[in-house]
Amino acid sequence: MSSRVIHTGQALVDVVLEVPDLPCRGGNVNATSFARYAGGAVSILVAAARAGAQSVLAGAHGTGPNADLVRRVLAEEGVRVTADPVPGTDTGICVVMVEPTAERTFLTTYGAERAISVGSLASSGPRAGDLVCVTGYSLYPPTRDPLLEWLPELPAGVEVVLDPGAALADLPVAVGEQVLALTDVWTSNAQEARELTGVGDVASSCAAVADRLGAGAVVVVRDGAEGCFVRVDGETTYVPGHPQVPVDTNGAGDAHTGVLCAERALGASWVQAAARANAAGAIKVTRKGPATAPTRAEVDAFLAAQVREGVTATTAR
């Protein structure tokens, strides 16, 4: 059976406001646009599904207009939702303020997406070969305890992929060490790797992260438009990026993670998967909205154009 990408994190609704600048405390800024999108874990699952992988939401979802939007978008992309809706509670929102530079600032509420249990997570039925994605934001209560109870019971051959986000640096040390011990694949941006290790050089931070994980763990560290570094079996490889003029960076890291996991589920090496993930992230930043990752065909066309322009696929350092 084909390997799947299973996400345990929060499927939210992003309320996106384009603003000329962030307001000062107590101040006011008039937004130039407003939109609602399914976001959070949805962005990663949509990216994985568009890359061709079977994708599953193991996280919780509610009853109400926000949850309806999440389920509709996932259904349109062929993503399975395995847990039953949480009665009487709607899915939460994340207010996203996007500046002209494409930088974004978040304000997040809690809702039904936090009402997970060991049983609801297990409804996804993980099996050997699957990749189970974990976000650092799930390591806050109330999602932390059921998640950390469930992860050690995963079947042999399931890979746990940790996308730490900014959350990991704020967590109690014992919680961080517990999840790192369960992690088979780390994927983050450079700042998150630096916050864990104290190492500023992006390439060197890969090895430093690997030292905090179990034997054989894979480390992927993104360096923005420059691409990413991938550490596998003690060797770090630089995979170049494709700088673009950004329109909206919200969901770019999610697109990268989703395509990275999808390509691995489809049989690619980690370096090959990262090359396609870099392309997906480059395309994503030229589009507005979080769950706007490219399709497999769009990535193919983009990479073909890069080859014609002489861009090297991967370079070892």
C-alpha positions as CSV (number, residue, x, y, z in Angstrom):
1,M,0.0,0.0,0.0
2,S,1.2,3.5,-0.7
3,S,2.8,5.6,2.0
4,R,0.6,8.5,3.3
5,V,1.2,12.0,4.7
6,I,-0.8,12.2,8.0
7,H,-1.0,15.5,9.9
8,T,-1.8,15.7,13.6
9,G,-1.9,19.5,13.8
10,Q,-4.4,22.3,13.9
11,A,-6.6,22.8,10.8
12,L,-7.7,26.5,11.2
13,V,-9.3,29.3,9.2
14,D,-6.9,32.1,8.4
15,V,-8.5,35.5,8.4
16,V,-6.1,37.5,6.2
17,L,-5.8,41.2,6.3
18,E,-3.4,43.1,4.0
19,V,-2.1,46.1,5.8
20,P,0.2,49.0,4.8
21,D,2.0,48.5,8.2
22,L,1.4,47.0,11.6
23,P,-0.4,49.4,14.0
24,C,1.4,50.6,17.1
25,R,-0.1,49.5,20.4
26,G,-3.5,51.1,20.8
27,G,-3.3,52.4,17.3
28,N,-5.3,51.7,14.1
29,V,-4.5,50.7,10.6
30,N,-7.0,50.3,7.8
31,A,-6.6,47.0,5.9
32,T,-6.6,47.1,2.1
33,S,-8.2,43.7,1.8
34,F,-9.8,40.9,3.7
35,A,-10.2,37.1,3.0
36,R,-10.9,33.8,4.7
37,Y,-8.9,30.7,3.9
38,A,-8.6,27.2,5.3
39,G,-5.1,27.2,6.8
40,G,-2.8,25.7,9.4
41,A,-2.4,22.0,8.8
42,V,-4.7,22.4,5.8
43,S,-1.8,24.2,3.9
44,I,0.6,21.2,4.4
45,L,-2.0,18.6,3.5
46,V,-3.1,20.5,0.4
47,A,0.5,20.8,-0.7
48,A,1.1,17.1,-0.2
49,A,-2.1,16.1,-2.0
50,R,-1.3,18.4,-5.0
51,A,2.1,16.7,-5.1
52,G,0.4,13.4,-5.6
53,A,0.5,11.8,-2.1
54,Q,-2.4,10.3,-0.2
55,S,-3.0,12.8,2.6
56,V,-4.9,12.5,5.9
57,L,-6.0,14.9,8.6
58,A,-5.8,13.2,12.0
59,G,-6.4,16.4,13.9
60,A,-9.7,17.6,15.3
61,H,-12.3,19.7,13.5
62,G,-15.5,21.3,14.8
63,T,-19.1,22.1,13.9
64,G,-19.7,25.5,12.4
65,P,-18.9,27.7,9.5
66,N,-15.1,27.6,10.1
67,A,-15.0,23.8,10.3
68,D,-17.3,23.6,7.2
69,L,-14.7,25.6,5.2
70,V,-11.9,23.4,6.4
71,R,-13.7,20.2,5.4
72,R,-14.8,21.6,2.1
73,V,-11.3,22.6,1.1
74,L,-9.8,19.2,2.2
75,A,-12.6,17.3,0.3
76,E,-11.9,19.3,-2.9
77,E,-8.2,18.3,-2.7
78,G,-9.0,14.6,-1.9
79,V,-7.6,14.8,1.7
80,R,-9.3,12.3,4.1
81,V,-10.6,13.5,7.4
82,T,-10.7,10.5,9.8
83,A,-12.0,11.8,13.2
84,D,-15.6,12.7,13.9
85,P,-16.5,16.4,14.3
86,V,-16.3,17.9,17.8
87,P,-19.9,18.7,18.7
88,G,-20.9,22.2,19.8
89,T,-17.6,23.9,19.0
90,D,-16.3,25.5,15.9
91,T,-12.8,25.4,14.5
92,G,-10.7,28.4,15.6
93,I,-9.2,31.2,13.5
94,C,-5.8,32.8,12.9
95,V,-5.8,36.5,12.1
96,V,-2.9,37.1,9.6
97,M,-1.7,40.6,9.0
98,V,0.3,40.7,5.7
99,E,2.6,43.7,5.0
100,P,3.7,45.0,1.6
101,T,7.0,43.2,2.1
102,A,5.0,39.9,2.3
103,E,6.0,39.6,6.0
104,R,3.1,38.3,8.1
105,T,2.1,38.5,11.8
106,F,-0.3,36.1,13.5
107,L,-3.0,36.2,16.2
108,T,-4.4,32.7,16.9
109,T,-7.5,31.5,18.8
110,Y,-8.2,28.1,20.2
111,G,-11.3,26.1,19.1
112,A,-12.4,22.5,18.2
113,E,-9.0,21.8,16.6
114,R,-7.5,21.5,20.1
115,A,-9.9,18.8,21.2
116,I,-7.8,15.8,20.1
117,S,-7.6,12.5,21.9
118,V,-5.6,9.4,21.5
119,G,-8.6,7.8,19.9
120,S,-9.1,10.6,17.4
121,L,-5.5,10.5,16.4
122,A,-5.6,6.7,16.1
123,S,-8.5,7.0,13.7
124,S,-6.0,7.9,11.0
125,G,-4.7,4.3,11.1
126,P,-1.0,4.9,10.6
127,R,1.1,2.0,9.1
128,A,4.7,1.3,8.2
129,G,5.9,3.8,5.5
130,D,3.5,6.6,6.5
131,L,4.9,10.0,7.6
132,V,3.1,11.5,10.6
133,C,3.6,15.3,10.8
134,V,3.7,17.0,14.1
135,T,3.8,20.8,14.7
136,G,5.5,22.4,17.7
137,Y,2.2,24.3,18.3
138,S,0.6,21.0,19.3
139,L,3.0,20.8,22.2
140,Y,1.0,23.3,24.2
141,P,-1.9,22.1,26.4
142,P,-4.5,20.7,25.7
143,T,-3.1,18.9,22.6
144,R,0.3,18.0,24.2
145,D,-0.7,15.2,26.5
146,P,-2.8,13.0,24.1
147,L,-0.2,13.6,21.3
148,L,2.8,12.5,23.4
149,E,0.8,9.5,24.6
150,W,0.0,8.4,21.1
151,L,3.3,9.0,19.3
152,P,5.3,6.3,21.1
153,E,2.7,3.7,20.2
154,L,3.0,4.3,16.4
155,P,3.8,1.1,14.4
156,A,7.3,0.3,13.4
157,G,8.3,2.0,10.1
158,V,6.2,5.1,10.6
159,E,8.3,8.3,10.4
160,V,7.6,11.2,12.7
161,V,8.2,14.5,11.0
162,L,8.6,17.5,13.4
163,D,7.9,21.0,12.1
164,P,8.8,22.9,15.3
165,G,7.6,26.4,14.4
166,A,8.5,29.1,16.9
167,A,6.8,27.1,19.7
168,L,9.6,24.7,20.6
169,A,11.9,27.4,22.0
170,D,9.2,28.4,24.5
171,L,8.3,25.0,25.8
172,P,9.6,23.4,29.0
173,V,12.9,21.6,28.4
174,A,11.5,18.2,29.4
175,V,8.7,18.5,26.8
176,G,11.2,19.5,24.1
177,E,13.5,16.6,24.8
178,Q,10.6,14.2,24.8
179,V,9.4,15.2,21.3
180,L,13.0,15.3,20.0
181,A,13.5,11.7,21.1
182,L,10.5,10.7,19.0
183,T,11.5,12.7,15.9
184,D,12.7,10.9,12.8
185,V,12.7,14.0,10.5
186,W,13.2,17.6,11.6
187,T,12.2,20.3,9.1
188,S,12.4,24.0,10.0
189,N,13.6,27.4,9.0
190,A,17.0,28.6,9.9
191,Q,15.8,30.7,12.9
192,E,14.1,27.7,14.5
193,A,17.2,25.6,14.1
194,R,19.3,28.4,15.6
195,E,17.0,28.7,18.6
196,L,17.4,25.0,19.3
197,T,21.1,24.7,18.9
198,G,22.6,28.2,19.2
199,V,24.4,27.7,15.9
200,G,24.0,30.6,13.5
201,D,25.5,29.1,10.3
202,V,22.7,27.3,8.5
203,A,24.7,24.4,7.2
204,S,26.4,23.8,10.5
205,S,23.0,24.0,12.3
206,C,21.9,20.8,10.4
207,A,24.6,18.8,12.2
208,A,23.8,20.5,15.5
209,V,20.1,19.6,15.2
210,A,21.0,16.0,14.2
211,D,23.1,15.8,17.4
212,R,19.9,16.4,19.4
213,L,17.9,13.7,17.6
214,G,18.1,9.9,17.6
215,A,20.5,7.9,15.4
216,G,19.6,8.0,11.7
217,A,17.4,11.1,12.0
218,V,17.0,13.4,8.9
219,V,17.4,17.2,9.2
220,V,16.1,19.7,6.7
221,V,16.7,23.4,7.4
222,R,15.3,26.1,5.1
223,D,17.3,29.2,4.4
224,G,14.5,31.3,2.8
225,A,14.9,32.1,-0.9
226,E,18.4,30.6,-0.8
227,G,17.0,27.1,-0.6
228,C,17.7,24.5,2.2
229,F,20.2,22.1,3.7
230,V,19.5,18.4,4.1
231,R,21.4,16.2,6.4
232,V,21.1,12.4,5.8
233,D,23.5,9.7,7.1
234,G,25.9,12.2,8.5
235,E,26.3,14.2,5.2
236,T,24.9,17.7,4.7
237,T,23.8,18.7,1.1
238,Y,22.9,22.2,0.0
239,V,19.8,22.3,-2.2
240,P,19.6,25.8,-3.9
241,G,16.4,27.8,-4.0
242,H,14.7,29.9,-6.6
243,P,14.4,33.6,-5.4
244,Q,11.1,35.3,-6.4
245,V,9.5,38.6,-5.8
246,P,7.2,37.6,-2.9
247,V,3.5,38.5,-2.8
248,D,2.6,36.5,0.3
249,T,4.9,34.4,2.4
250,N,2.1,33.0,4.6
251,G,2.1,29.2,4.0
252,A,5.4,29.1,2.1
253,G,7.0,26.9,4.8
254,D,3.9,24.7,4.9
255,A,4.1,24.3,1.1
256,H,7.7,23.2,1.5
257,T,6.9,20.7,4.3
258,G,3.9,19.3,2.4
259,V,5.8,18.7,-0.8
260,L,8.9,17.4,1.0
261,C,6.8,14.8,2.8
262,A,4.8,13.9,-0.3
263,E,7.8,13.3,-2.4
264,R,9.3,11.1,0.3
265,A,6.1,9.2,0.5
266,L,6.2,8.7,-3.2
267,G,9.7,7.2,-3.1
268,A,12.1,10.2,-3.6
269,S,15.3,10.6,-1.7
270,W,15.3,13.3,0.9
271,V,17.6,15.5,-1.3
272,Q,15.3,15.0,-4.4
273,A,12.3,15.7,-2.2
274,A,13.9,18.9,-1.0
275,A,14.6,20.1,-4.5
276,R,11.0,19.9,-5.4
277,A,9.9,21.4,-2.1
278,N,12.1,24.4,-2.8
279,A,10.4,24.9,-6.2
280,A,7.0,24.6,-4.5
281,G,7.9,27.2,-1.9
282,A,9.2,29.6,-4.7
283,I,5.9,29.3,-6.6
284,K,3.8,29.7,-3.4
285,V,5.3,33.1,-2.4
286,T,4.0,34.5,-5.7
287,R,0.4,33.6,-4.7
288,K,-1.9,35.1,-2.1
289,G,-3.4,32.8,0.6
290,P,-2.0,30.0,2.7
291,A,-3.2,26.8,1.0
292,T,-2.1,27.8,-2.5
293,A,0.7,25.4,-3.1
294,P,1.4,24.4,-6.8
295,T,0.3,21.1,-8.4
296,R,2.8,18.5,-9.4
297,A,2.6,19.6,-13.0
298,E,3.3,23.2,-12.1
299,V,6.4,22.1,-10.1
300,D,7.5,20.1,-13.1
301,A,7.1,23.0,-15.5
302,F,8.9,25.4,-13.1
303,L,11.9,23.1,-12.7
304,A,12.1,22.5,-16.4
305,A,12.3,26.2,-16.9
306,Q,15.1,26.4,-14.2
307,V,17.0,23.8,-16.1
308,R,16.8,25.7,-19.3
309,E,18.1,28.8,-17.4
310,G,21.0,26.7,-16.1
311,V,20.0,26.4,-12.4
312,T,21.8,23.5,-10.7
313,A,19.5,21.1,-9.0
314,T,21.7,20.3,-6.0
315,T,25.2,21.1,-4.9
316,A,27.0,19.4,-2.1
317,R,28.9,21.4,0.5
